[in-house]
């Protein structure tokens, strides 16, 4: 791979979230994101209801992916501390929020990941989602985690850019595709992705390059056909997401002189129906340091919450959080282009 370490490790200019925002604001677009929301009568953008409690356990990962908006990797050391994690689990346990969404980095590399899954699995009528890169749980140190996920009926949301080896490895690293296929086969053997088991296995794909994704429905049909034919692999749903113009993908756009074209493409494809369904309206995002954000992308850009609302898990107030004004900027065009994009795929 060309990228062996994170932007942060390289002291890259775009490792600083403020520089990323300045770079995006420097693109001359026909209309700002705020003006687009105003024209759609969605300004100010506010939550509908917080129903997803998304915790980012840190930036540590066993992979270095070309498009990673987290700038995660083996050289990152940030992980959620015990006091923050304990507070997160207490909040989720005591709230009416239905879903905990565990992400990273590679979240299973957090030293208390097994405890998180077991504790949340014991909570009645709760849904646990684990965002998985399909390679971390194949290591000897984490081999038992696959069984733990199955025992607690955890919904796996796994990254797989393509059903083709070359395209996947270009984006995620040499040999990643082969290990990912082995992991999917193992999960299928456990019952994941199989009808009637209650073990949901969803895949996530994003374009390799500065283009908008294709139709989720048609891509899902093709992924299912190709993975079954080539590798006898089954899965439940395919989530198609747009590459967000931040972090390493922003570096890719700037380096290839593609930023203006890509941002113009996103802005021109603005869809008010997709904007009405953006994930920040139903999700609260918690950073590894306990700070609260409207979404995972705002978290990576360090765009904090409305100052009139709680800022950390230690001053949590669900009623005030559900009444907040959601912070937006030009990167938000990535979630509203075409059929929309979120952690759960299309929004319209």
KOLLUM-187732 format. One record per residue: x, y, z of N, C-alpha, C, O, CB in turn. Coordinates in steps of 0.05 Angstrom, whole numbers, plus 5000, padded with zeros to 4 digits. Glycine has a CB too. Layout:
N
XYZXYZXYZXYZXYZ/...
***
This chain:
348
501649765000500050005000501750255000504050255009498150005024/500650474989502050724989501950865016503751005024501050904967/499750825031499350955057500050745079498550555083496451055060/502250795092503150605112502450705140502450545159506150555110/502050965143501351085169499151285165498451365143503851215182/497951375187495751565186496751845179499151905180494351575213/494852015172495452295167496652425192498552585190492952455158/495652355215496652455240499552385244501152555252494952355264/500252135239503052045242504952185223507252235230503251735238/503852255200505552395180505652695184506852845169504552335152/504252795205504053085210502953225186503853455179506753195218/501053105172499953215148498253455155496953465176498253005132/498153655137496553895141493653815146492353945163496754075117/492553615132489753545135489153365158486953275162488853405109/491253305174490753165200489253355219487953255238493353065212/489453615214488153815231485253855221484953945198489654075232/483253795236480453825227479854115218478254145199478553745249/481054315231480554585223481454635194480254785180481954785242/483754515187484754555159482954405139482654505117487554445157/481754185147479854055130477454225124476554255101478953785142/476354345145474054525142474654765124473154835107472954615169/477054885129477855115113478155035084477355185066480555225124/479254795079479554705051476854665037476554745014481054435051/474954555051472254505040470754775035469454805015470654325058/471054955054469755215051470955385029469755565018469855365077/473355305021474755455000473755384972474455514952477655405001/472155174970471055104944468655284937466755304954470154794943/468655404914466455584906464155414895464155334872467455794884/462155374912459755214904457455404895457355634904458955034927/455755304878453455464869451655554893450455764892451755314850/451555394914449855444937451055314961451955084959446855344931/450955444984451955325009450055115019447755095010452455545030/450954945037449254745048446954865064444754775063450854545065/447655075079445555205094443355315076440955295082446655435111/444155445054442155545035440455325023438055355018443555715012/441755095018440254865007438054775027435854715019442154635001/438854765053436854695073434654905076432354835079438254655101/435355155074433355365075431355345053428955375057434755645075/432355285028430555255005428755015009426555014998432255234980/429654815024428054575028426254595053424854415060429854335031/426454835066424854885091425654685113424054595129421854855086/428254615114429354445134431254585153432554465170430854205121/431354845150433155005167431555145189429555265183434755215150/432455135214434754985224434154685225431954605231435655085251/436154525220435854235220435854145250437654215265438154095204/433753985257433553895284433053595285432153475265431254045299/433653465308433153175310430153115308428453275315434253065336/429552875299426752775301426552635328424852715345426152575277/428152425332428252285358430952135358431652005339425852095363/432352155381434852005383434251715388433251655410436752125405/434851545370434351265373436851085369436750845371432151175354/439051225362441551075358443751215375444251445372442451065328/444951055393447051145411449651035400450350805404446551055441/451151205385453551115370456051185386456551425391453651225342/457550985395459951035410462450955394462650735383459950885437/464251145392466751095378468851025399469651195415467651345361/469750775398471550685419474450765416476150715433471450385421/475050895393477750995389478750985360477250895343479650835406/481151065356482251085329484150845322485150835300483851345326/484450665341486250435336484950235316482550175319486850285363/486450155297485449965277487749795267490049875268484050105253/487149555257489249385246489649435216491349305204488549095251/488049615204488249675176488849975172488350145189485649605161/489950035148490250315139488750335113489850255092493250405137/486350445113484650455089484850725076484950935089481750385096/484950725049485350965034483251175038483751415037485550905005/480751095044478551275046477651325074475551455078476151175030/479151235094478251245122477751535131479551695132480251105140/475251585139474551855149475451895178475452115189471651905147/476151675191477051685219480051725221481151795242476251425234/481551685199484451685199485551485219487551525233485551965205/484151255221484851045239487250875229487950895205482450855245/488450725247490650555238492150445262491550515285492550705221/494050265257495650135279497350345294498050295317497449925267/497950565282499550765295498050955313499151115328501150925275/495350945312493651115329493350975356492950735357490851175316/493351135377493351025404490851105420490451005442495851105419/489151285409486951385424484751175428483851045409485651625410/483951125453481850945460480151065482481051235497482950665469/477650975483475751085503476650995531477250755535472850985497/476751175550477651115577475450975592473150965584478451385592/476150855615474250715631471950885641469650805641475650585655/472651135650470551295661468551385640466151395646471751545675/469451445616467651515594465951275586463551305583469251615570/467251045584465750805575463650725596461350655589467650575571/464350735622462450675643460050865641457750775644463750685671/460551115637458351315635456651255611454151275612459451595634/457851185588456351115564454450875569452150885561458251055540/455550675581453950435586451650495606449450385603455650205597/452250655626450150735645447850895630445550845635451250905667/448651075613446651235598444951055581442451075582448051445581/446150875566444650705548442850525564440550475556446550535531/443750415586442150235602439750375614437650255617443950115625/440050625622437950775635436050925616434051035625439150965655/436750925591435151085571433150905557433150655561437051225551/431551025540429750875523430750845494429350745477426951015522/433250925490434450905463434750605456435650445472437251045462/433850535432433550255425436150125416436549885419431550225404/438050285404440250165390442950285399443250525401439950195360/444850115405447550205409449250115385449149885377448850085436/450650305373452250265349455150295357456050515363451350475326/456650075356459350075366461250095342461349925324459949815382/462950305342464650355319467450435329467950445353463450575301/469250485309471950565315473150725292471750895281473750315321/475650675286477450455288476250185284474050145273478750465314/477749995294476749725296475849695325477449645343478849505288/473149715331472249735358472949485375473349505399469349765359/473249255362473849015377476749015389477448845405473548765360/478349215381481049235391481049385418483149405431482849375371/478749495426478549625453478749405474477449195470475949785456/480249445495480649225515478149135529478048915540482649315536/476049295528473549225542471249155522468949155530472649445561/471949105497469849055477468148815485465648825482471149005450/469248605495467748365502465748435524463448345524469548135511/466648595543464848675565462548845555460248805563466448835586/463149025536461049195525458849025512456449065517462149385504/459648835495457748655481456148495501453748475498459248475462/457448385521456048215541454048375557451848295562458048075559/454948615565453148785582450748885566448548875576454749015594/451248975542449049075525447248845517444748875513450049225501/448448605513446848375505444948285527442948155521448648145498/445548355551443748285574441448475578439748425594445448265599/441548705563439348895565437048815548437348765524440349185557/434648795559432348695544431548895522431649135526429948645562/430648785499429548945477431449155467430549375459426949075486/434049105467435949285456437349155432437648915430438049365478/438149325414439549235390442449325391443049555398438149355364/444249145385447049205385448149185357447748975343448649005404/449449395347450649395321453749415324454749575340449649625303/455149245310458049255311459149305283458549155264459148985322/460649525280461849595254464549455252466349525267462049905250/464649265233466849075232468349095206467149135185465748785236/471049085207472549095182473248815171474648795150475149245187/472248605183472448335174475248215176475647985168471548315146/477148355186479848245189480748225218482148045226481848405173/479848425235480748425263479848165278481448055293479648665277/477448075273476447845288477547585277476947365287473347835287/479147605256480547365246483247315258484547115253480747375216/484147505275486747475288486447285312484247265323487847745297/488647165319488546965341487547095367486046975382491346845346/488447345372487747475397484747535399483647555421489247735400/483347555376480547625377478747415364476547475356480147895363/479847175362478346965348475646895362473746825349480046715347/475546925389473146865404470947065401468647005408473846835433/471547295390469547515388467247435369465047515374470847775379/467847295348465747205330463547055344461147105340466847035307/464346865361462446715377460846895396458446855400463746485392/462347085408461047265427458847435413456747475425463147455440/459447525389457447685374454947515368452747615371458747785347/455447265360453147095355451447035379449047035378454046835343/452746985402451346915426449547145435447447105448453346845448/450347395429448847625438447247755415446247975418450747835449/446847605394445147685371445947965361444248125354442247695379/448648025360449648275351449348295321450048115306452548325359/448248515311448048565282450748665273451848865282445848765276/451948525254454548595243454148765218452648695200456248345236/455548995217455649165194458449165184460149295197454549455200/459049025163461748975155462549115129461049115110462148675151/464949225128465849365105466949175083468649005089468049565113/465949205059467049065036466649235011464449235000465648775033/468649385003468249574981467349444955465949564939470849714976/468149194950467549064924467548764928468748654946469549144902/466148624909466348334909468748244892469048004887463748214897/470348434883472748384868475248434885475348634899472848544842/477148264883479548284900481148534895481848674914481348034895/481648604870483348834864482149094874483649254886483848854834/479549134870478349384878478349404909478749624919475549404868/477849184922477949194952480649254963481049414980476848934963/482649114952485349144962486549424956488149524971487148934950/485749544933486649814927485750004949487250184957485549904900/483349974958482250154979483050075007483450255024479250154977/483349815013483749735041486349605047487049565070481549545048/487949535026490549415031490949135020488948985018491049405061/493349075013493948815001493148585019493948585043496848794993/491748385008490948155024488448175040487547985052493148075042/487348425041484948465058482548315046480948205061484248765059/482248315020479948175008479947885015477847775023479948204977/482147745013482347455019481547405047480047215053485147345013/482547565066481847525094478847585099477547455115483547695112/477847795085474947865088473147635079471147575092474348115072/473847515057472247285047472347055067470346925072473347195019/474647005078474946785098473146855122471946675134477846745107/473147105130471447185153468547155147466947055164472047475162/467647235123464847205116464046915115461746845123464347335088/465746745106465046455106464746355134462946195140467246295091/466546445152466346365180463746455192462446305207468746475196/463046705187460546815197458146665186456146615201460247115191/458146595161456046435149455746165163453546075168456446395119/457946045169457945785183456645805211455545615221460845675186/456946045223455746095249452746155247451346165267457146325263/451746195223448946265218448546555210446246625203447446215243/450546715211450246995203449647015173450846875157452847155209/447647185167446847225139444947005128444147015105449247225122/444246815145442546595137439646655147439246745169443546325149/437746595130434946645135434046485160434646245162433146575111/432546615178431346485200433146455225432246355246430546215192/435646545223437446525247437246765265438046745289440346485237/436346985255436347235271439047355274439447545290435247175298/441047255259443747365259444147525234444747415213445847135262/443847785236444047955213446848035206448448125223442448205217/447547995180450148065170449648255146448748175125451747815160/450348505151450048715130452748805120454648835136448448955141/452948845095455448945083455249235076453049335070456248775058/457549375076457649655069459649685046461849585047458549825094/458749835026460549885003460650184997458550315001459749724979/462850284988463050554979464750554954466350374949464350735001/464450754936465850754911468850774914469850884933464950994894/470250644896473150674894473750904875473950864851474550404884/473951144886474451384870472451604875470651574892474251304841/472851824861471252064865468652064849468252244832472952314858/467051874854464451844840462251794861462851704884464551624819/459751844853457551784871456851484868457251364847455151954864/455851364890455151084888452751034870451151214865454650964916/452550784861450250714845447850644862447950684887450950474827/445750544850443250474865443750254885445050054879441050394845/442850304909443250104930441849834924443049624928442250204957/439449854914437949614908439349444886439549204889435149684899/440249574865441449424843444249324851445049104844441749604818/445649484867448249384876447949154896449648974895449849614890/445949164912445448934931444948684915446048474922443048994949/443248694894442748454878445248354866445748114865440748524856/446948534856449448444843451448324863452648124858450748674828/451648454886453448354907452548074916454147884919453548544931/449948034920448947774928449447564907450247344914445947794935/448947634882449347444861452347364858453047134856448347564834/454047564859456947514854458247374878459747184874458347774849/457547454903458747324926457747044929459346864938458147484951/455246984921454246714922455546544901456346314906451146714919/455746654877456846494855459746444858460746224853456346644828/461246644867464146624868465146484894467046334893465446894866/463746534916464846444942462746304960463446234982465946684957/460346274950458146144965457646294992457346175013458845854971/457546564990457146735014454446855013453546954992459346945015/453046865036450446995039450647225058452347215076448346795048/449047425054448847645073445947765071444547695053450947875068/445247935090442548035091442048285074440448275055441748095119/443548495080443048755065445748875058447848835070441448945083/445649035036447949195028447349485033445249595024448649144998/449149625048448849915053450850055035453249995035449349985083/449850235019451550385000451950665011450050805017450350404972/454450745015455051015026456751175007458351064991456450985053/456451435009458051614993460651675007460751705032456451884987/462851694992465351765004465252055014464752244999467751734984/465652095040465552355052468152505047470352395049465052345083/467952765039470452915031471953015056472353255059469653145014/472752835073474252905097476552705100476652495088472452905122/478552785116480752625124482252505100483052655082479852395142/482652245099484352125078483052145050484552175031484851835084/480452135049479152175022479452455013479752504989476152085023/479352655031479852925024482652965014483153104995479353115048/484552835027487352835018487552724989488952834972489152675037/486152504984486052384957484952584937486052604915484352124957/482852724944481652914926483453154920483753234897478953014937/484753254941486553484938488953404921489753554903487353594965/490053174928492553084914491953034885493753074868493552824927/489552944878488952884850487553114836486653084813487252644848/487453344848486153584837483253524829482253594808487653684812/481953374847479153284842477153414861474753364859479052984845/478053584880476253684901474053854890471653814897477853844920/474654044873472554224862470454064847468054104851473754434844/471353884830469453724814467753544832465353524828470953544795/468953424853467453244870465453394887463153314890469253084888/466253614899464453774915462153894899459853904908465954004930/462753974874460754074857458753854850456353904848461954194831/459753614846458053394840456153324863453753274859459753144833/457253334888455653284911453453504914451053434918457353274937/454253754912452353974915450253974894447854034900453854244915/450953904870449053904847447053674850444853684840450453874821/447853464865446053234869444453254895443253054904447652974869/444453484908442953524933440053444930438753524910443153824942/439153274949436453174948434953234974435753134995436452864943/432953414973431553484998430353255013430053265038429453694992/429453044998428352815012430452665027430052575050426952624991/432852645015435052525030435952695053436552585075437452485011/435852955050436553135072434753105096435553125119436553425062/432153055090430253025112430752775128429852755151427353025101/432152575116432652325130435452275139436252055145431852105112/437052485141439852455148440152335176438352375194441352725147/442252185180442552025205442852195230442252105252444951845203/443852445227444152615250441552685264441452785286445652875243/439252635250436652695262435752475281433952515297434652735240/437052245280436252025297438551905313438151705327434951805281/440952025310443351905322444752115340444752355333445251805301/445952025361447852195376450452045375450551805380446852245406/452652185369455252065366457052135390457252375397456552155339/458251945402459951985425462851925418463551695410459051815449/464652125421467452075416468851915438467751885460468852345413/471151815432472651655452473251815477473751705498475251545439/473252085474473852255497471352345513471552495532475352505488/469052245504466552305518465052545507462852605516467052345546/466152685488464852915476462552825458462652605446466753085460/460452985456458052915441458053065414458953295412455552985456/457152925393457053035366454452955352453052765360459452945349/453753115332451353055316451652795300449652655295450653285298/454052735291454552495275457452435276459052585286453552535245/458152195265460852105265462652285248465052325254461051815254/461552405227463152575209463852845223466052935222461752625183/461852955236462353195252464353145274466053315281459753305265/464252905285466152825306468952835295470752945309465552545317/469452725272472152725260473053005253475553055253472152545236/471253185247471953455241471953635266472453875264470053575219/471353515289471153655314469253895313469654105324473953765322/466953845299464754035298462853955321461353765318463354035270/462954105342461554025366458554095364457554205345462654165390/457154025386454254075387453654365392455354525400452953905409/451154435386449954695393450854755422450354595440446854695390/452054985427453155055453450955075475451655075499454655315451/448455095467446355115487445554845498443754825515443955255475/446754635488446054355496448454225510450654325508445154195471/448053995523450253855536452453795516451953745492449153585548/454853795526457253765508458653495512460053405495459153985513/458253365535459553115541457552915553455352985561461953155559/458452665555456752465568456352515597454452415609457952185564/457952685609457752735637455652955644455052995667460452825648/454653095623452353275628450053195609448653375599453253565624/449752945605447752825587444952915595444252905619447952525587/443353005576440553075580439053025554439153185536440253375589/437652795553436452705528434452915517434352965493435052435532/432853025535430753215526432053455512431053545491429053305550/434153565524435453795513436953725487437053885468437453915533/438053485486439453395462437453365438438153425415440853135467/435053265444433153235422431953495413430653505392430853045432/432353715428431353975419433554145407433054385401430154115442/435954035403438154205394437954275364436454155349440754065399/439554465356439954525328442454385318444554405330440154835323/442154225297444354065287446454235272445754395255443353835269/448954195279451154345266451754235238451953995234453754345283/451954415219452354325191454754485179455454695189449854365174/455854375157457854515142457854395114456154225108460754495155/459754475097459654395069460054095065459153985044461754545054/461353955083461753665080459053515081458853285072463553555102/456953645092454353515095453053455068451253295067452553695112/454053575047453053505020453453205015452053094998454353674999/455453095028456052805023453752625032453452405022458552725038/452152715052449952555062447352605047445452455050449552605092/447252815031444652895018444752874988442852954975443953175026/446952774977447152744948445652494938445852284950450052744939/444252524916442852294904440752174922438952314932444952084897/441051914928439151774945439951814975438651694992439051484938/441951964980442752015007444651795017444951585005440352025025/446051855040448051675050448151705081448051925092450751735038/448251475094448451475123449851215131450551055114445751495136/450251175157451450925167449650685160450650465160451850945197/447150735154445350525146444650525116442650405108442850545161/446350655100445850655071444150895062444251105075444650405063/442650855041441051065029439051165049438051015066439650965004/438351425046436351545064433751625050431951715063437551795078/433651575024431151645010430451434989428451454975431351924996/
***
